[in-house]
Amino acid sequence: MTDADPDTRTLVLLRHAKAEQGSDAADDAERPLSARGESDAAAAGAWLARNGLLPDVVICSTARRTRQTWHGVAMGMTGSPPEGGPTGPRPTVRYEPGAYDAHPEELLALVRTVDPAARTALLIAHNPGVSLLSALLDPDGAAEEGLRTAELAVHRGQFDWAGLSRAGAPITAGHTARD
């Protein structure tokens, strides 16, 4: 799935994996992944690796479940934790408080700050914002019901990160761990 064209960029959107149900809204940002969520995050990482979609940059919400999703994805991509394992380039990981409970325009603003040299970026965030961002980038291709937990939407096009705009990156692939 890799593309040799130097002008092509790939933005992978990932809704965090399944989290434990919380009883108090004040604890929402600290909800951990469920066992299923851990498995689904690793499966998403393995799918990214199989399809040549290893990110140069990861933008991740600071919520516990998104950080744990990134850890699971990294394990699935490499078979080891993000800070160890096989040699090779590691993505730049940015934990962004603004990605929690963000509107699609706020998520797009974060994506626009990606290093211009990066070819592939992964954004791990929450619904409804991440699903609405996918629909904003590809109004005709995004699923009406939005992204499910641990679902990936791969947006690809010829754009620069700073100039990414509405309808600017069609969905070219997707993955979900469960039907």
C-alpha positions in Angstrom: 0.0 0.0 0.0 3.0 2.3 0.1 3.3 4.9 -2.6 6.5 6.1 -4.2 5.2 9.6 -5.1 6.9 12.1 -2.8 3.8 14.3 -2.9 1.5 11.7 -1.5 0.7 11.8 2.2 -1.2 9.2 4.2 -3.3 10.1 7.3 -4.5 7.1 9.3 -7.3 7.9 11.7 -7.9 5.5 14.5 -10.7 5.5 17.0 -9.3 4.2 20.3 -9.9 0.6 21.2 -12.7 -0.7 23.4 -12.4 0.7 27.0 -13.8 -0.5 30.2 -17.2 1.0 31.1 -16.9 3.8 33.6 -19.4 4.7 36.3 -18.4 8.3 36.7 -18.1 10.9 33.9 -15.3 12.6 35.9 -13.2 9.4 35.5 -13.7 9.2 31.7 -10.2 10.2 30.7 -8.8 7.5 33.0 -10.8 4.6 31.7 -8.4 1.7 30.7 -8.8 -0.6 27.7 -10.7 -3.8 28.1 -9.1 -7.1 27.3 -10.8 -7.0 23.9 -9.5 -3.5 23.4 -5.9 -4.6 24.0 -6.3 -7.4 21.5 -8.0 -5.1 18.9 -5.2 -2.5 19.2 -2.5 -5.1 18.6 -4.5 -6.4 15.6 -4.7 -2.8 14.2 -1.0 -2.4 14.5 -0.3 -5.7 12.8 -2.6 -4.6 9.9 -0.7 -1.4 9.6 2.6 -3.2 9.4 1.3 -5.7 6.8 0.1 -2.9 4.7 3.2 -0.8 4.9 1.5 2.0 6.9 4.1 2.5 9.6 3.7 6.1 10.8 6.4 8.7 10.8 4.3 10.8 13.3 1.7 9.7 15.9 -0.7 12.2 17.4 -2.4 10.7 20.4 -5.0 12.0 22.8 -3.7 12.0 26.4 -6.7 9.9 27.7 -5.5 6.6 29.2 -7.4 4.5 26.7 -5.8 6.3 23.7 -2.3 6.0 25.2 -3.0 2.3 25.8 -4.3 1.9 22.2 -1.1 3.4 20.9 1.0 1.0 23.0 -1.0 -1.9 21.7 -0.7 -0.7 18.1 3.0 -0.3 18.5 3.3 -3.8 19.9 1.2 -5.1 17.0 3.4 -3.3 14.4 6.8 -4.5 15.9 6.0 -7.3 18.3 7.6 -5.3 21.1 6.9 -2.2 23.2 7.3 1.2 21.5 10.5 1.9 23.4 12.2 -1.4 22.6 12.4 -4.2 20.1 13.6 -4.5 16.6 15.9 -1.7 15.3 14.5 0.7 12.9 13.0 4.2 12.8 10.6 5.0 15.6 7.8 7.5 15.0 7.7 10.8 16.7 4.9 10.5 19.2 3.0 13.6 20.3 0.5 13.3 23.2 -1.9 16.1 22.7 -4.4 17.1 25.4 -6.4 19.0 22.8 -7.2 15.7 21.0 -9.5 14.6 23.9 -13.1 15.6 23.3 -12.0 17.6 20.2 -14.2 18.7 17.3 -13.1 17.7 13.8 -11.7 21.2 13.0 -9.5 21.0 16.2 -8.2 17.6 15.1 -7.5 18.9 11.6 -5.6 21.8 13.2 -3.4 19.2 15.0 -2.8 17.3 11.8 -1.8 20.5 10.0 1.2 20.8 12.4 2.7 17.5 11.3 6.3 17.8 10.1 6.3 18.5 6.4 8.8 15.7 5.8 6.5 13.1 7.3 4.8 10.8 4.7 2.5 8.9 7.1 0.7 10.2 10.2 -1.5 8.3 12.6 -4.1 10.2 14.7 -5.5 8.3 17.7 -8.6 10.1 19.1 -12.2 9.8 20.2 -15.7 9.8 18.7 -17.5 11.8 17.5 -14.5 14.0 16.6 -12.3 11.4 14.8 -15.3 10.1 12.8 -16.4 13.6 11.9 -12.8 14.4 10.8 -12.9 11.3 8.5 -16.2 12.6 7.0 -14.8 16.1 6.6 -11.8 14.8 4.7 -13.9 12.4 2.5 -17.6 13.3 2.6 -18.5 10.6 0.1 -16.3 7.8 1.5 -16.8 8.0 5.2 -19.2 5.6 6.8 -22.4 7.3 8.0 -22.3 5.5 11.3 -18.7 6.6 12.0 -15.7 4.7 13.1 -16.1 1.8 15.5 -13.7 1.2 18.3 -10.2 0.2 17.0 -11.3 1.0 13.4 -8.8 2.5 11.0 -9.6 4.9 8.2 -6.7 5.4 5.7 -6.9 8.8 4.0 -4.4 9.3 1.2 -3.8 12.1 -1.3 -1.4 14.6 -2.8 -1.4 17.4 -0.2 0.9 19.0 2.3 0.0 18.7 6.0 -0.4 22.4 6.5 -2.7 22.7 3.6 -4.9 19.7 4.3 -8.6 20.8 3.9 -12.1 19.6 3.5 -12.6 16.9 1.0 -8.8 16.9 0.6 -8.0 13.2 1.4 -10.1 10.3 0.1 -10.4 7.1 2.1 -8.3 4.4 0.3 -8.5 1.6 2.9 -9.8 0.7 6.2 -9.7 -2.0 8.9 -11.8 -3.1 11.8 -10.9 -5.9 14.1 -14.5 -7.0 14.6 -17.7 -7.1 12.6 
